[in-house]
Every structure is written in C-alpha cells, then in structure tokens.
Amino acid sequence: MQVAIDEAEFARAMGEVPIGAVVVYDGEIIGRGHNLRETSNDPTTHAEMIAIRMAAEKIGHWRLLDTTLYATLEPCVMCMGAIILARVPRLVYACRDPRAGAVGSIYDFAKDERFNHQVEVTEGVLGTECSQLLSGFFKTLRAGKKIRKTL
C-alpha cells in the first residue's frame, strides 16, 4: 500500500487528485498508476485503470489471475468493472469513497453474484493516512479557489 501512496503523492504533485494503485503478482509490482484525468483530459485515466493496463502488458495477458490490486481509495464503478473483467482476485484499498465507491459505499460490485467473477476485498489498510492525503488536497484546492475569488 505504501507504493500506492507514493503514486498518489506523484498525482498530488501534478495537481491531480491524489489516488494511487499498484498490481502485485508473486510479490512483485507488475503495474502501477496514479490519477491523470486532468493531465490527459481522459476520464478513464484513473490510477486503477493505468495499473491494470500496465500489469496486463507486463504479463502479456488480460487475465490478471493470482494478483492483488492495492488502491488508496475505494474504486469507482468503472475501475471496479475493470477489476472484475481482468479477473483480479483480490483488492486491498485504504479508504472509502462515499460519493462514488463501488465496493460497498454506493454499490458493492465485489459481492454481486450476478458477475462471473467475485473479488475478495480488504478495506482500511493505511486508511487514515490516505484519507488525510485526500482531505488535505481538497482543503488546499478550496483555499486556492477562495483566494482567487477575492482577487
């Protein structure tokens, strides 16, 4: 999870929402990513999507069997869909996303038996640290907007 946090810090430094993700196979990181939506002007460049693409390219197959995806924030519907479609068996995430989370906050795709693949989930790993990273980012963003309004 610490490497996912490092990825989130890269995103923050770029002015992106600080979310990071890594895919691990057999103890080795095979995919990593951080949010790039603002930089790329692409709504699909979430940290998880980038990490999944990199992992699939590294192993040469779209099925990411026997992997674990670590994310600093509960995945959204798009990312959880990609996790399921890539057959990632295990997801570990730090903190919930009450506005867009698809692993229990709004939806729970991980446990939905209508899908042909279910995902084992561990929640809360370094959750306080990741929550503070996100809260701090948005607090700074709001303060900057407030200053620009007064000018």
Secondary structure as the mmCIF struct_conf table of DSSP 4:
data_model
#
loop_
_struct_conf.conf_type_id
_struct_conf.id
_struct_conf.beg_label_comp_id
_struct_conf.beg_label_asym_id
_struct_conf.beg_label_seq_id
_struct_conf.end_label_comp_id
_struct_conf.end_label_asym_id
_struct_conf.end_label_seq_id
HELX_RH_AL_P HELX_RH_AL_P1 GLN A 2 ALA A 13
TURN_TY1_P TURN_TY1_P1 MET A 14 GLY A 15
BEND BEND1 GLU A 16 GLU A 16
STRN STRN1 GLY A 20 TYR A 25
TURN_TY1_P TURN_TY1_P2 ASP A 26 GLY A 27
STRN STRN2 GLU A 28 HIS A 34
HELX_RH_AL_P HELX_RH_AL_P2 ARG A 37 SER A 40
TURN_TY1_P TURN_TY1_P3 ASN A 41 ASN A 41
TURN_TY1_P TURN_TY1_P4 PRO A 43 THR A 44
HELX_RH_AL_P HELX_RH_AL_P3 ALA A 47 ILE A 59
TURN_TY1_P TURN_TY1_P5 GLY A 60 GLY A 60
BEND BEND2 HIS A 61 TRP A 62
TURN_TY1_P TURN_TY1_P6 LEU A 65 ASP A 66
STRN STRN3 THR A 67 LEU A 73
HELX_RH_AL_P HELX_RH_AL_P4 VAL A 77 LEU A 85
TURN_TY1_P TURN_TY1_P7 ALA A 86 ARG A 87
STRN STRN4 ARG A 90 CYS A 95
TURN_TY1_P TURN_TY1_P8 PRO A 98 ALA A 100
TURN_TY1_P TURN_TY1_P9 ALA A 102 ALA A 102
STRN STRN5 VAL A 103 VAL A 103
TURN_TY1_P TURN_TY1_P10 GLY A 104 SER A 105
BEND BEND3 ILE A 106 ILE A 106
STRN STRN6 ASP A 108 ASP A 108
HELX_RH_3T_P HELX_RH_3T_P1 PHE A 109 LYS A 111
TURN_TY1_P TURN_TY1_P11 GLU A 113 ARG A 114
BEND BEND4 PHE A 115 ASN A 116
STRN STRN7 GLU A 120 GLU A 123
TURN_TY1_P TURN_TY1_P12 VAL A 125 LEU A 126
HELX_RH_AL_P HELX_RH_AL_P5 GLY A 127 THR A 150
#
